[in-house]
C-alpha cells in the first residue's frame, strides 16, 4: 500500500488512480506518490 502524500492548499496534484471513493493515489510535481483524501481536494480535469 502507498503511504499518505502530504500536500498544501493550492498545490496541483496529478491523480493516478481513484483507488476508492474517499482515497485517491496522486503524484506531486516532484514525482512523489501517495494516497490523498478525495474530500480535501478539488478535481479539475485537464484535457490538454
LINGILIN-V420149 format. One record per run of one state. SS is the DSSP state (H for helix, E for strand, L for the rest). FROM is the first residue (numbers start at 0). TO is the last residue. If there is no record, write none. Layout:
ss->{SS;SS}
from->{FROM;FROM}
to->{TO;TO}
This chain:
ss->{L;E;L;E;L;E;L;E;H;L}
from->{0;3;4;13;20;22;27;32;37;40}
to->{2;3;12;19;21;26;31;36;39;47}
